[in-house]
Amino acid sequence: MNIHPIKTESDYEQALAEVEKLWGAEEGTKKGDKLDILLVLIDNYEKEHHPIDPPDPIEAIKFRMEQMNLSRKDLEKYIGPRGRVSEILNRRRSLSLNMIRNLHSQLHIPLESLISETGQHT
């Protein structure tokens, strides 16, 4: 396969097949360089044609809690008192700008996730 811009789904499928063949190629070799280039082209095509929406803010917080083995009590220093944490996690209150800043800077939750639309209230 010659390397060229990925413009169609067919180009995309061919690039994926080529990556599969090249997977594991050593860095700094011709095959490794070809793999790197194809991965960049695929990533650019996917961002434009197959975008993935950021997760719901509450799901992002719960995911980070699970990753870091945090309890609701641990969130109090970023969100506020126990009742406020409960309101946020149960979708009865929206995140404030200060909460978003704290969660982003302290727990490294991406801003894109924290500012996206929250799922339907239950």
N, CA and C of each residue as an Amber inpcrd file, in Angstrom:
protein
   366
   0.8420000  -1.1920000   0.0000000   0.0000000   0.0000000   0.0000000
   0.8770000   1.2400000   0.0000000   0.5840000   2.1330000  -0.9080000
   1.2460000   3.4310000  -0.9100000   0.5260000   4.3140000   0.0990000
   1.2800000   5.1300000   0.7940000   0.6780000   6.0200000   1.7760000
   0.1500000   7.2540000   1.0590000  -1.1060000   7.5660000   1.3480000
  -1.7520000   8.7420000   0.7760000  -2.8380000   9.1870000   1.7510000
  -3.3360000  10.4130000   1.6070000  -4.3900000  10.8730000   2.5150000
  -5.5850000   9.9290000   2.4960000  -6.2150000   9.7770000   3.6410000
  -7.4100000   8.9450000   3.7520000  -8.6000000   9.8500000   3.5020000
  -9.2880000   9.6070000   2.3850000 -10.4010000  10.4650000   1.9900000
 -11.7380000   9.7440000   1.9730000 -11.7100000   8.4050000   1.8820000
 -12.9470000   7.6350000   1.7880000 -12.9430000   6.5070000   2.8070000
 -14.1070000   5.9030000   3.0070000 -14.1980000   4.7450000   3.9060000
 -13.3360000   3.6000000   3.3850000 -13.2600000   3.4660000   2.0710000
 -12.4300000   2.4250000   1.4730000 -10.9520000   2.6550000   1.8110000
 -10.4990000   3.9070000   1.6690000  -9.1170000   4.2490000   2.0560000
  -8.8870000   3.9210000   3.5250000  -9.8660000   4.2470000   4.3460000
  -9.7890000   4.0190000   5.7890000  -9.6470000   2.5260000   6.0840000
 -10.4820000   1.7070000   5.4530000 -10.4320000   0.2550000   5.6610000
  -9.0900000  -0.3150000   5.2200000  -8.5750000   0.1630000   4.0930000
  -7.2760000  -0.3010000   3.6050000  -6.1620000   0.0820000   4.5790000
  -6.2380000   1.2940000   5.1080000  -5.2270000   1.7450000   6.0680000
  -5.2710000   0.8960000   7.3350000  -6.4790000   0.5750000   7.8110000
  -6.6070000  -0.2750000   8.9980000  -6.0120000  -1.6620000   8.7460000
  -6.2670000  -2.2060000   7.5760000  -5.7220000  -3.5230000   7.2310000
  -4.1930000  -3.4780000   7.1920000  -3.6540000  -2.3990000   6.6570000
  -2.2010000  -2.2580000   6.5920000  -1.6020000  -2.1120000   7.9940000
  -2.2690000  -1.3700000   8.8550000  -1.7940000  -1.2230000  10.2340000
  -1.7570000  -2.5800000  10.9280000  -2.7730000  -3.3750000  10.6730000
  -2.8140000  -4.7150000  11.2770000  -1.5950000  -5.5430000  10.8560000
  -1.2060000  -5.4360000   9.5900000  -0.0290000  -6.1620000   9.0960000
   1.2640000  -5.6320000   9.7250000   1.3060000  -4.3250000   9.9250000
   2.5310000  -3.6860000  10.4190000   2.6440000  -3.6620000  11.9450000
   1.5520000  -4.0020000  12.6320000   1.5270000  -3.8830000  14.0970000
   2.7050000  -4.6340000  14.7020000   3.4240000  -3.9710000  15.5930000
   4.5790000  -4.5710000  16.2490000   5.8870000  -4.2770000  15.5460000
   5.8450000  -3.5580000  14.4340000   7.0730000  -3.2030000  13.7220000
   7.9500000  -2.3600000  14.6350000   9.2410000  -2.5750000  14.5330000
  10.1740000  -1.8440000  15.3910000  10.2470000  -0.3770000  15.0150000
  10.3200000   0.4470000  16.0450000  10.4400000   1.8870000  15.8490000
  11.7570000   2.1940000  15.1440000  11.7170000   3.1400000  14.2180000
  12.9340000   3.5460000  13.5190000  13.2320000   2.7400000  12.2640000
  12.4160000   1.7240000  11.9830000  12.5720000   0.9560000  10.7510000
  11.6070000   1.5110000   9.7060000  11.7650000   1.0860000   8.4570000
  10.8360000   1.5410000   7.4150000   9.4080000   1.1340000   7.7500000
   9.2430000  -0.1000000   8.2120000   7.9040000  -0.5680000   8.5710000
   7.3680000   0.2020000   9.7770000   8.2280000   0.4710000  10.7380000
   7.8200000   1.2350000  11.9150000   7.4070000   2.6530000  11.5540000
   8.1740000   3.2680000  10.6530000   7.8430000   4.6210000  10.2050000
   6.5120000   4.6300000   9.4490000   6.3040000   3.6320000   8.6070000
   5.0570000   3.5310000   7.8480000   3.8760000   3.3720000   8.8070000
   4.0600000   2.5520000   9.8360000   3.0140000   2.3570000  10.8460000
   2.6860000   3.6850000  11.5340000   3.7000000   4.4220000  11.9420000
   3.4810000   5.7130000  12.6060000   2.6850000   6.6730000  11.7160000
   3.0670000   6.7540000  10.4560000   2.3830000   7.6610000   9.5300000
   0.9250000   7.2450000   9.3480000   0.6980000   5.9400000   9.1530000
  -0.6730000   5.4580000   8.9750000  -1.5310000   5.7360000  10.2080000
  -0.9540000   5.5820000  11.3920000  -1.7110000   5.8370000  12.6170000
  -2.1410000   7.3030000  12.7160000  -1.2800000   8.2070000  12.3000000
  -1.6250000   9.6340000  12.3070000  -2.7440000   9.9040000  11.3000000
  -2.6230000   9.3400000  10.1140000  -3.6550000   9.5320000   9.0840000
  -4.9990000   8.9610000   9.5430000  -4.9690000   7.7870000  10.1330000
  -6.1980000   7.1570000  10.6300000  -6.8160000   7.9970000  11.7320000
  -5.9910000   8.4710000  12.6490000  -6.4880000   9.2930000  13.7560000
  -7.1690000  10.5540000  13.2280000  -6.5570000  11.2060000  12.2680000
  -7.1580000  12.4150000  11.6830000  -8.4820000  12.1030000  11.0060000
  -8.5380000  11.0060000  10.2600000  -9.7720000  10.6320000   9.5710000
 -10.8710000  10.3160000  10.5870000 -10.5250000   9.5730000  11.6370000
 -11.5190000   9.2080000  12.6560000 -12.0520000  10.4310000  13.3900000
 -11.1870000  11.3890000  13.6800000 -11.6460000  12.6070000  14.3640000
 -12.6840000  13.3530000  13.5360000 -12.5050000  13.3360000  12.2240000
 -13.4200000  14.0590000  11.3520000 -14.6750000  13.2520000  11.0060000
 -14.5290000  11.9600000  10.7660000 -15.6350000  11.1490000  10.2640000
 -16.2810000  10.2210000  11.2810000 -15.6090000   9.9500000  12.3730000
 -16.1370000   9.0520000  13.4030000 -15.8850000   9.6420000  14.7970000
 -16.3240000  10.8840000  15.0300000 -16.0230000  11.5080000  16.3250000
 -16.7140000  10.7730000  17.4780000 -16.0590000  10.8080000  18.6080000
 -16.6120000  10.2000000  19.8180000 -16.9340000  11.3320000  20.7830000
 -18.1970000  11.4090000  21.1830000 -18.6020000  12.4450000  22.1240000
 -17.9890000  12.1820000  23.4920000 -17.6600000  13.2490000  24.2200000
 -17.1360000  13.0470000  25.5640000 -18.2150000  12.4240000  26.4470000
 -17.8000000  11.7130000  27.4900000 -18.7970000  11.1020000  28.3640000
 -19.5850000  12.1460000  29.1460000 -20.7230000  11.7460000  29.6170000
 -21.5480000  12.5460000  30.5060000 -20.6980000  12.9280000  31.7320000
 -20.8120000  14.1660000  32.2440000 -19.9770000  14.5940000  33.3710000
 -20.0720000  13.6740000  34.5890000 -21.2660000  13.2340000  34.9190000
 -21.4320000  12.3850000  36.1030000 -20.7750000  11.0280000  35.8730000
 -20.9270000  10.4950000  34.6720000 -20.2790000   9.2210000  34.3510000
 -18.7600000   9.3750000  34.3810000 -18.2450000  10.5180000  33.9350000
 -16.8040000  10.7730000  33.9720000 -16.3070000  10.8250000  35.4180000
 -17.0710000  11.4640000  36.2870000 -16.6930000  11.5290000  37.7060000
 -16.7140000  10.1310000  38.3230000 -17.7730000   9.3770000  38.0620000
 -17.8790000   8.0190000  38.6170000 -16.7630000   7.1210000  38.0930000
 -16.4120000   7.2880000  36.8270000 -15.3300000   6.5000000  36.2500000
 -14.0130000   6.8200000  36.9510000 -13.7490000   8.1250000  37.1690000
 -12.5110000   8.5220000  37.8430000 -12.5120000   8.0220000  39.2920000
 -13.6760000   8.0660000  39.9450000 -13.7740000   7.5520000  41.3140000
 -13.3700000   6.0780000  41.3470000 -13.8670000   5.3220000  40.3740000
 -13.5520000   3.8930000  40.3090000 -12.0640000   3.6890000  40.0370000
 -11.5200000   4.4610000  39.0920000 -10.0990000   4.3410000  38.7520000
  -9.2040000   4.6140000  39.9470000  -9.5670000   5.6400000  40.7280000
  -8.7280000   6.0770000  41.8420000  -9.1820000   5.5160000  43.1820000
 -10.1870000   4.6370000  43.1310000 -10.7210000   4.0320000  44.3490000
 -11.1550000   5.1070000  45.3550000 -11.9120000   6.0900000  44.8650000
 -12.3860000   7.1900000  45.7000000 -13.8110000   6.9230000  46.1680000
 -14.1150000   7.4000000  47.3490000 -15.4810000   7.3110000  47.8740000
 -16.1690000   8.6610000  47.6650000 -17.4650000   8.6850000  47.9450000
 -18.1840000   9.9580000  47.8810000 -17.5760000  10.9580000  48.8580000
 -17.1560000  10.4710000  49.9990000 -16.5320000  11.3410000  51.0090000
 -15.2860000  12.0140000  50.4360000 -14.5240000  11.2670000  49.6290000
 -13.3100000  11.8360000  49.0270000 -13.6290000  12.9980000  48.0890000
 -14.8190000  13.0020000  47.5150000 -15.2000000  14.0760000  46.5860000
 -15.5530000  15.3810000  47.2940000 -15.7890000  15.3220000  48.5750000
 -16.2080000  16.5220000  49.3090000 -15.2120000  17.6650000  49.1700000
 -13.9300000  17.3710000  49.1160000 -12.9360000  18.4470000  49.0130000
 -12.9360000  19.1170000  47.6420000 -13.5630000  18.4760000  46.6460000
 -13.6230000  19.0460000  45.3040000 -15.0020000  19.6340000  44.9800000
 -16.0460000  19.0660000  45.5950000 -17.4170000  19.4560000  45.2580000
 -18.1050000  20.2280000  46.3760000 -17.8590000  19.8450000  47.6160000
 -18.5200000  20.4850000  48.7400000 -19.0490000  19.4380000  49.7100000
 -19.9270000  19.8470000  50.6120000 -20.4210000  18.9380000  51.6470000
 -21.1000000  17.6870000  51.0820000 -21.2710000  16.7100000  51.9480000
 -21.8350000  15.4090000  51.5750000 -23.1420000  15.5360000  50.7980000
 -24.0270000  16.4100000  51.2390000 -25.3020000  16.5960000  50.5540000
 -25.1180000  17.0970000  49.1320000 -24.1590000  17.9880000  48.9460000
 -23.8860000  18.5330000  47.6140000 -23.3420000  17.4350000  46.7060000
 -22.4410000  16.6040000  47.2170000 -21.8930000  15.4850000  46.4430000
 -23.0300000  14.5710000  46.0030000 -23.9210000  14.2800000  46.9230000
 -25.0600000  13.4150000  46.6240000 -25.9440000  14.0340000  45.5420000
 -26.2250000  15.3300000  45.6530000 -27.0510000  16.0050000  44.6530000
 -26.4090000  15.9370000  43.2600000 -25.1010000  16.1370000  43.2100000
 -24.3820000  16.0960000  41.9320000 -24.4450000  14.6880000  41.3460000
 -24.0660000  13.6900000  42.1470000 -24.0090000  12.3220000  41.6290000
 -25.3880000  11.7520000  41.2970000 -26.4230000  12.2930000  41.9320000
 -27.7900000  11.8530000  41.6350000 -28.4830000  12.7620000  40.6240000
 -27.7050000  13.6690000  40.0240000 -28.1740000  14.5540000  38.9410000
 -29.2870000  15.5150000  39.3650000 -29.2940000  15.8860000  40.6190000
 -30.2810000  16.8680000  41.0790000 -29.7080000  18.2810000  41.0890000
 -28.4120000  18.4050000  40.8790000 -27.7350000  19.7070000  40.8420000
 -26.6550000  19.6390000  39.7730000 -26.4500000  20.7550000  39.1090000
 -25.3980000  20.8410000  38.0860000 -24.0720000  21.2150000  38.7310000
 -23.0130000  20.8660000  38.0500000 -21.6800000  21.2590000  38.5080000
 -21.5140000  22.7670000  38.3600000 -20.9080000  23.3880000  39.3530000
 -20.5880000  24.8170000  39.2560000 -19.2220000  24.9600000  38.5830000
 -18.9080000  26.1690000  38.1730000 -17.6200000  26.4300000  37.5510000
 -16.4810000  26.0660000  38.5020000 -16.6290000  26.3830000  39.7780000
 -15.6000000  26.0750000  40.7620000 -15.4190000  24.5580000  40.9050000
 -16.5260000  23.8120000  40.9180000 -16.4470000  22.3480000  41.0060000
 -15.7250000  21.7870000  39.7860000 -16.0750000  22.3050000  38.6130000
 -15.4460000  21.8470000  37.3720000 -13.9440000  22.0950000  37.4320000
 -13.5640000  23.2830000  37.8660000 -12.1250000  23.5990000  37.9830000
 -11.4350000  22.6440000  38.9470000 -12.0430000  22.3970000  40.1040000
 -11.4400000  21.4980000  41.0940000 -11.3020000  20.0720000  40.5660000
 -12.3530000  19.5600000  39.9550000 -12.3310000  18.1850000  39.4440000
 -11.3110000  18.0330000  38.3220000 -11.2050000  19.0670000  37.5050000
 -10.2360000  19.0220000  36.4080000  -8.8060000  19.1000000  36.9450000
  -8.5320000  20.0720000  37.7900000  -7.1490000  20.2760000  38.2370000
  -6.6840000  19.2210000  39.2390000  -7.5790000  18.7370000  40.0800000
  -7.1640000  17.7860000  41.1170000  -7.3100000  16.3200000  40.7130000
  -8.3540000  16.0040000  39.9480000  -8.5860000  14.6150000  39.5590000
  -8.2820000  14.3720000  38.0750000  -7.9070000  15.4440000  37.3750000
  -7.5090000  15.3640000  35.9670000  -8.6120000  14.7820000  35.0750000
  -9.8410000  15.1430000  35.3810000 -10.9570000  14.7700000  34.5230000
 -10.9750000  15.7920000  33.3850000 -10.9930000  15.3530000  32.1390000
 -10.9590000  16.3040000  31.0170000 -12.1130000  17.3110000  31.0690000
 -11.7750000  18.5540000  30.7690000 -12.7930000  19.6060000  30.7520000
 -13.9220000  19.2790000  29.7810000 -13.5730000  18.6690000  28.6420000
 -14.5870000  18.3190000  27.6470000 -15.6850000  17.4520000  28.2620000
 -15.2850000  16.5780000  29.1740000 -16.2600000  15.6990000  29.8350000
 -17.0780000  16.4720000  30.8690000 -16.4250000  17.3170000  31.6190000
 -17.1080000  18.0190000  32.7070000 -18.0890000  19.0800000  32.2150000
 -17.8580000  19.6220000  31.0280000 -18.7550000  20.6770000  30.5500000
 -19.7780000  20.1700000  29.5440000 -19.7310000  18.8820000  29.2220000
 -20.7240000  18.3550000  28.2760000 -22.0850000  18.2580000  28.9270000
 -23.1020000  18.0750000  28.1180000 -24.4800000  17.9810000  28.6150000
 -24.6240000  16.7760000  29.5370000 -25.2940000  16.9860000  30.6460000
 -25.5820000  15.8940000  31.5670000 -26.7680000  15.1230000  31.0360000
 -26.7500000  13.7880000  31.2530000 -27.8650000  12.9530000  30.8230000
 -29.1600000  13.3780000  31.4800000 -30.2530000  12.7920000  31.0700000
 -31.5870000  13.1400000  31.5710000 -31.6540000  12.9520000  33.0820000
 -32.3360000  13.8640000  33.7310000 -32.5830000  13.7290000  35.1680000
 -33.5600000  12.5980000  35.3860000 -33.3290000  11.8220000  36.4450000
 -34.2130000  10.7090000  36.7420000 -35.2230000  11.0760000  37.7860000
